[in-house]
Amino acid sequence: MDRLKGKVALITGGGSGMGRATCVLFAREGARVTVVDRVAGAGQETVRQIRDDGGEASFVEADVSDAADVEHMVAATVEGYGRIDVLFNNAGIEGPSVKLLEYGEDDWGRVIAVNLTAVYRAMRAAIPPMIEQGGGVILSTASVAGLVGLARSSAYSAAKAGVIGLTRTVALEYGPQNIRANCICPGFISTPMLDRVRGDRPESALHRHAPLRRVGQAEDVAYAALYLASDEASYVTGVPFMVDGGYVAG
Ligand SMILES: NC(=O)c1ccc[n+]([C@@H]2O[C@H](COP(=O)([O-])OP(=O)(O)OC[C@H]3O[C@@H](n4cnc5c(N)ncnc54)[C@H](O)[C@@H]3O)[C@@H](O)[C@H]2O)c1
């Protein structure tokens, strides 16, 4: 308990999957949480769960691919809670499952906008208040697909590799201002996104991809995010942190 006591966290994609699990865990650990999602009902349900649990949270509706929405979600957090200690860029979309020659430019642009450009914009919005308050933590959800290729996911894989490069660079540039930047690289994690991606295949068909012979749970990622967001990770920056059951070890 209280591993994030006194801290303010903004989490995008907080209405589902890993984002919701992280919002709930961060609030349980004492953070005040801004839950951001483009689906209002889903984000509000996360806030309801946190409040029922005795935690503090508020919802901001935003599409992270919209520059004004990104500015607004950070400004609303700083106005509402007085600071922003943790920015967690977690919202993402999978895009179509097709090979490169079938991957149209509209789909390419949308996946890059949500999964990569949004992270760039949110970092630019959050870093100035973090500098002003003496530091902060930036987390982003990349993927094992940013470390190794993932067939039929060219834009997704390119965007996630981009998040890893962006994270490392921001860690170099703003470490001297006490800002840490890390990203999490999940393998297959049981969420609504995985349900969409696996289609008719049972979840067990994905077990062979991990030496631990299971898919991960949203909480597996939330606990990694908790560690990286907390002061326990105060000397950890520029890291792609794998939560993949050993997928990339092979
Ligand atoms: N599930 C997996 O196996 C897996 C593996 C590796 C990485 N990831 C990444 O983890 C992150 C979370 O994925 P998840 O599996 O929990 O997915 P999910 O689909 O369950 O949840 C994603 C949430 O993001 C929100 N969202 C999507 N686009 C948005 C936008 N433009 N603006 C604001 N909110 C938006 C959705 O409404 C949803 O609530 C994503 O970045 C995803 O790419 C997932």
The ligand as an SDF file (V2000), in Angstrom:
LIG
                    3D

 44 48  0  0  0  0  0  0  0  0999 V2000
   -3.0080   -6.9870  -25.3060 N   0  0  0  0  0  0  0  0  0  0  0  0
   -1.8170   -7.3000  -25.7540 C   0  0  0  0  0  0  0  0  0  0  0  0
   -1.5060   -8.4740  -25.9590 O   0  0  0  0  0  0  0  0  0  0  0  0
   -0.7880   -6.1990  -25.9950 C   0  0  0  0  0  0  0  0  0  0  0  0
    0.5370   -6.5850  -26.2330 C   0  0  0  0  0  0  0  0  0  0  0  0
    1.5180   -5.6100  -26.3870 C   0  0  0  0  0  0  0  0  0  0  0  0
    1.1760   -4.2680  -26.2890 C   0  0  0  0  0  0  0  0  0  0  0  0
   -0.1180   -3.9070  -26.0760 N   0  0  0  0  0  0  0  0  0  0  0  0
   -0.3970   -2.4730  -25.9480 C   0  0  0  0  0  0  0  0  0  0  0  0
   -0.9490   -2.2480  -24.6650 O   0  0  0  0  0  0  0  0  0  0  0  0
   -1.7380   -1.0530  -24.6710 C   0  0  0  0  0  0  0  0  0  0  0  0
   -3.0800   -1.3470  -24.0290 C   0  0  0  0  0  0  0  0  0  0  0  0
   -3.7170   -2.3420  -24.7930 O   0  0  0  0  0  0  0  0  0  0  0  0
   -4.8760   -3.3000  -24.2490 P   0  0  0  0  0  0  0  0  0  0  0  0
   -4.5200   -4.6660  -24.6760 O   0  0  0  0  0  0  0  0  0  0  0  0
   -5.1760   -3.0050  -22.8410 O   0  0  0  0  0  0  0  0  0  0  0  0
   -6.0330   -2.7940  -25.2320 O   0  0  0  0  0  0  0  0  0  0  0  0
   -7.5920   -2.4550  -25.0600 P   0  0  0  0  0  0  0  0  0  0  0  0
   -8.1140   -2.3560  -26.4450 O   0  0  0  0  0  0  0  0  0  0  0  0
   -8.2250   -3.4100  -24.1040 O   0  0  0  0  0  0  0  0  0  0  0  0
   -7.5730   -1.0110  -24.3670 O   0  0  0  0  0  0  0  0  0  0  0  0
   -7.1160    0.1170  -25.0630 C   0  0  0  0  0  0  0  0  0  0  0  0
   -7.8440    1.3310  -24.5300 C   0  0  0  0  0  0  0  0  0  0  0  0
   -7.3240    2.4620  -25.2490 O   0  0  0  0  0  0  0  0  0  0  0  0
   -8.3960    3.2730  -25.6620 C   0  0  0  0  0  0  0  0  0  0  0  0
   -8.0200    4.0080  -26.8680 N   0  0  0  0  0  0  0  0  0  0  0  0
   -7.7640    3.5050  -28.0890 C   0  0  0  0  0  0  0  0  0  0  0  0
   -7.5050    4.5040  -28.9480 N   0  0  0  0  0  0  0  0  0  0  0  0
   -7.5980    5.6460  -28.2520 C   0  0  0  0  0  0  0  0  0  0  0  0
   -7.4420    7.0170  -28.5950 C   0  0  0  0  0  0  0  0  0  0  0  0
   -7.1680    7.3900  -29.8420 N   0  0  0  0  0  0  0  0  0  0  0  0
   -7.5690    7.9500  -27.6240 N   0  0  0  0  0  0  0  0  0  0  0  0
   -7.8670    7.5810  -26.3450 C   0  0  0  0  0  0  0  0  0  0  0  0
   -8.0420    6.3010  -25.9810 N   0  0  0  0  0  0  0  0  0  0  0  0
   -7.9080    5.3500  -26.9170 C   0  0  0  0  0  0  0  0  0  0  0  0
   -9.5410    2.3060  -25.9190 C   0  0  0  0  0  0  0  0  0  0  0  0
  -10.8010    2.9520  -25.9010 O   0  0  0  0  0  0  0  0  0  0  0  0
   -9.3490    1.3040  -24.7830 C   0  0  0  0  0  0  0  0  0  0  0  0
  -10.0600    1.7080  -23.6320 O   0  0  0  0  0  0  0  0  0  0  0  0
   -1.7960   -0.6270  -26.1260 C   0  0  0  0  0  0  0  0  0  0  0  0
   -0.8580    0.3970  -26.3570 O   0  0  0  0  0  0  0  0  0  0  0  0
   -1.4090   -1.8740  -26.8830 C   0  0  0  0  0  0  0  0  0  0  0  0
   -0.8660   -1.5860  -28.1440 O   0  0  0  0  0  0  0  0  0  0  0  0
   -1.1140   -4.8400  -25.9360 C   0  0  0  0  0  0  0  0  0  0  0  0
  1  2  1  0
  2  3  2  0
  2  4  1  0
  4  5  1  0
  4 44  2  0
  5  6  2  0
  6  7  1  0
  7  8  2  0
  8  9  1  0
  8 44  1  0
  9 10  1  0
  9 42  1  0
 10 11  1  0
 11 12  1  0
 11 40  1  0
 12 13  1  0
 13 14  1  0
 14 15  2  0
 14 16  1  0
 14 17  1  0
 17 18  1  0
 18 19  2  0
 18 20  1  0
 18 21  1  0
 21 22  1  0
 22 23  1  0
 23 24  1  0
 23 38  1  0
 24 25  1  0
 25 26  1  0
 25 36  1  0
 26 27  1  0
 26 35  1  0
 27 28  2  0
 28 29  1  0
 29 30  1  0
 29 35  2  0
 30 31  1  0
 30 32  2  0
 32 33  1  0
 33 34  2  0
 34 35  1  0
 36 37  1  0
 36 38  1  0
 38 39  1  0
 40 41  1  0
 40 42  1  0
 42 43  1  0
M  CHG  2   8   1  16  -1
M  END
$$$$
